[in-house]
Amino acid sequence: MWKTTEGSTGRLIQLCAGYFFFYVITGITVKYFTGNVSLGYPGMEEVEYLVYSTIGGNLIALSVALILRWYKLTSNKMITWGKIRFPQEILYIIPSGICTAVVIPTTTLMYLLPISVMVAMVIMRASVIIISRLVDAVQIRQGILKKSVYAEENYAVLFALIAAGINIVYVGPGDFDFIHSPAAVTILGSYLLAYSIRIYIMNYYKNTRARGVKLDNKGFFAIEQIAASVVMFGVGFMLFHSTDWFHSVNEQLVIFHHSISDPQPMWLWAIVAGTAFGMVAFFSVFIFMFKGRTATFAGLVNRLTSLVAGTAATLVSYFLFQGHFPKIQDWLSLVFILIAVGFLTLAEKKRTRELVLAKELEAK
């Protein structure tokens, strides 16, 4: 039951199940740790929980990568600089890691803007779906991607965007002038640029494996994680000392500083809870880079799984922590998600037949 082959539909389902499970836990723990103190919850500020959960997530991802030595990447070609010998892929995986270090904080900063959480989620999820489709278009034109994007995948993109956009119709962006806010435009611009580069690099790596060279996604993840960790530690160090160096009185920076200098009583448990966020990173990357699939397909699978998990986390929070019950737009969005999943299922059946004929995948 659990034994699957690389690139098979069974392996893809396993990754989605893992992503879903840990994404739900991540969503629930956020609700719990930032819940109202008067109701018996820790009552952490969002920035405080971000600090602790990021540390926990980063520790678990980095520890696995280092302990299991995933960083020993199977390469197309080794490069020698003096006495140093390393895989050529490191030259672009490290930039991907830097982009990851940008994506993580900008994701949270989007939630801190004076717009609804649902609108922020719509903007980010829809943008990743669109970016994935554009990456395929670019790499097909470049001759890097030899596969075509099926019509079913394009239909799934349409319904996925409708599913995401439903929340804007119901919630609306309010009175916040997003376009004319320098902070909002900078945050979103950084998020989109970083994710665009990262998804392009992931698919460049996947689509340029030489014949007979293993698609070493674990190696890619490890090197990317190491690079992201170094950057985030450096940025975190500067942010922590910014209140002293520049006498910053920015509220969020002050909270960030105190979350480390004067940690919350449950800081350790928040770090432990953050390990679920780290587990999400494993499954997210492996889905994005799934063997034999287009960026369009993988991006859709990734984002749709997170949308369903978000609704599930809301349900669990409602029953366990007296949270809000999913609204009508959540259920309506779920209907369009299921339609998109239906088209993806058709695309997956066509793709597996194609891969079997091309001897890239074993026949059942």
N, C-alpha and C positions, 0 to 999 in steps of 0.2 A: 504493500500500500504506500509506504513512504519512499521506496526506492524508485527514483526517476532518473532519466538521462538528461544531460545538458542540452538545452534548446527545445525540450519537449513541452507539450501543453501541460503535462502533469507538474513539471518543475515550475512553470509559470504560475500555476494555481497555488503551489506551495509558497512561493514568494509573496503572492498577493495575500494569502492567509496570514502569513507572518507579519506583513506590513499592516494589514487591517488590525490584527490583535494588538500590536504594540502602539499603533496610532490611537486606538481607543483608550488604552491605558494612559497615554500621553495627554489626551484630551480630558480624561477624568481627573488626573492628578493636578492639572492646571486649575480646574474648577475647585478642587479641594483646598489646595494650598493658598489660593488667592481669595477664598471664601470669607465671608463676613465673620469677624471675631465674635460678635454677639450671638451668632448661631453655632459657636463652638469650633470654628475653623481657624487655622493659623493666622489668616488675615495678612498674608505677605503682599507687598506691593508687586506689581507685574514685573518691574525691573529686578527686584530682589529674586523672585522665582526664576527669572530668565538667567541670572548669574549662576544660581545653584544648579538648575537643570542643565545648563550648557556645560558646566564643569562635569556633572555626572555623565552626560551623553558623550562628551569628548573623551573622558577617562575610559569608558567601556569600549568605544570604537578604537581608540589608540592602543589600549592594552591588548585587545585581540589581535590587531594588526602586527604589533611588535612581538608578543609572546609566540604566536603561531608563525611568525616570520613570513607573513604574506608579502612583505616588501621585496622579496626575491622574485622580481617580475620576469616572466617568460617573454623575451624580447625578439623583435624582428632583426635587430642589429645592435651589437655592442659598440660603444664609442670609447676611445682611449684618449684621455687628456693627461699627458705626463705619466704619472704613476696611478692615476685614477681611471678605472674602467667601469662603465655604467651603461644601462639600457638607453637607447636613443629616445625612447618614449618619455623619459623623465623630463626632457626639455619642454614638453607641452603638458605633462600631467601636473607639474608644479604650478604653472599658471592656473590650471583647473582648480587646484587646491586653494589658491589665493582667491579665486572667484567664489569658492565654497565659503571661505571666511567672510566674504562680503554678503552672501545670500543669507546666512544664519542671522546676523544682527538686523539686517534690513527687513527681514520677514517680521521680526518682533516690532521694529520701529513702525512698520505699516499699521500694526494693531494699536499703537500708541497715538496715532494721528486722530484728530477730532472727527473721524468718520466711523460708521458702524463697523463692527467686526465682520459682519456678513459681506459688506461692500468691499472691505479689504481682502477677504478670502476670494471673492469673485474676481477682483482685479488680478490677484496673484495666480490663481488656478487657471483662469482663462488665458493669461499671458503665456504660461508654460505650454499650454495646448497649442496656441498659435505659433510660438517659437519652435516647437518640435516639428510642426508642419513645414515651416519655413526652412528649417535646417535640412529636411529631406529634399526640398526643392533645390536648395543651393548645392547639396552634395550630389544630387542626380546630375545637375548641370555640369559640375566639376568632374564627373565621372568616378567619384569616390563611392557612391552608392549605386550598385548594379541592379538593385531591385526596384520595382515600381510600387507606388502607393495605390492600393486597391480603392475602388469606388466606395466600398463598404467602410473603409477607414475614414474617407472624407465625409461620408454621411454621419459616422460616429462623432467626428469633430463638430459638425453642425449641431447635433443633439446635445453634445456635452457642453457647448457654449450656451445653448438655450437653458440647459439645466443650471449652469452657473449664473446666467443672467437673470433668472427668475427672481433672485433675491434683491436685485437692484430695482426691479419693477415694484416689488412689495415694500422694500425698505426705503429706497431712495437715498441719495448722498446727503440729504439735508441741506443746510445753508453753507456748508463748508466749500469754499472756492478752491478746489483741488489744484486746478491748472495754474492759478495765480499765487500759489503758496510755494515759495522757494524751497522750504524744507520738504514738503510733500513731493515736489517734482524731483528734487535731488535724491530722496530715498527711493522713489519708484524707478527713477532713471538708473540708479546704481544697481537695484535689484534686477531690472530687465537686462541691462548690459552684462552683468555677471552671469546670470542664468543663460543668456544667449551664447556667451563664449563657452560656458561649461558644457551645455548640451551639444554644441558643435564639436568640442574636443572629445567628449564621450563617444560620439558616433564616428568621429574621425578615427579614433583608436579602434573601435569595433569593426569598422568597414575597411581598414587597411592592414588587417592581419595577413601576413604572407601565408601561402599555402603550406599547411602542415604545422603552422605555429599556433599554439594554444591561445584561445581567447581568455587571457588571465585577468578576469574581473577583480579577483581578490587582490592581485598585485596592484592594479590601478587604484582600487579603493585605499589600500594601505599607504601608497605614496601620496595620494591626494589628501588623505587624512593627516599625515605627518606635516605636509605643507600648510594645511589649514590650521592645524594646532599651533604651529610656530607663529603664524600671522595673528591669530586670535589672542595668543598669550601676549604678544608684543603690543597689540592695540589695547588689550585689557590693562596692561601695565601702565600705558600712557594715560588711559582714561582714569585709572585709579589715582594717579598722581596729579591729574589736571587741576583738581581743586586746590592743590598746594602750589603747583608751578604757576598756574595762571589765575589763581584766586577765583575760579569759576563758581558761580552761585546758581548755575543751571540746576533745576530741581531734580531732573533725572540723573545727572552726573553725581549730585550729592547723595542720592539714594544708592547709586551704584557703589560709591565710595564706602558708605556705611554698611552696605551688605557684606563687605569683606572686613572692614576694620571693626565693626560692631555687629557681627552676624546675628540673625534671628535665632531664637531658641531651637527651632526645628530645621536649621540649615542642613544638618547632616542627612536627615530624612528626605529633604528636598533634593539633595544630590543623588541619593539612592533612587528616588522617583525619576530623576532625570536620565537614569540609565535606559529607561524605556525609549526616550527620545533618541539615544544613541543606537538602540536596536532598530529603530525606524530607519536610520541612515543606511544601515546595511541593506535592508530590503529595498529601499528606495533606489539606491545606486544600482543594485543588481537587476531591478526591473527596467530602469532607464537603459541599461546596457545589455538587455537580454539578447541572446544569440539569434541571429537570422531575422530579427524583426526591425521594422522601420522605426525611426524616431517618432513618427506620428502615432504608430500603434503603441509603442512603449510609453510615450508621454501620456496618452489617453488612459492606459491601464493604471499608471501611477496616480494620476489626478482623480480618476473616477473612484479608485479604491479609497483615496483619502476623503472624498466627498461622502461616500457611504459610511466610512468609519466616523466621520464627524457627526453624522446624524445618529449613529449608534451611541457615540459618546454622550451626546445630548440626552438620549433616552436613559442611559445608565445613570447619568448625573441627576436626572429628574427623580428616579426611583430611590437612589441612594442618598443624595445630598439636597433634596428639595429644590433642584434646579428648575429651569424652564422646560416645559414640554415642547417638542418640535412643533414649529408653526406650520400653517397650511403650505407656505412656500417651500418648506423643507420636504414635505411629502410630495408636492407637485414636482419639485426638482428631482426627487428620487425616481419618479415615473420616467422622466426624460433620460435619467442616468441608465435605467434598465433598458430603454430603447437603444441607447448608445452601446450598451454592453451586448445587446442582441446583434448589432452590426459588427461589433468586434469579434463575436463568436464566429460569425460567418467568415470574416477576414482571417481568423486564426485557422479555420479548417482549410481554407484555400492556401494559406502560407505553409502549413505543415505538409500538404501534398506537394507543393513546389519544392520545399526543402528535401523531402524524401527523394523526389525525382533527381534533384541535383546532388544527391548523396551527401548532403550537409547534415542530415538527420536520419537516424535509424528508423526503419519501418517497424510498426508494431507487430 
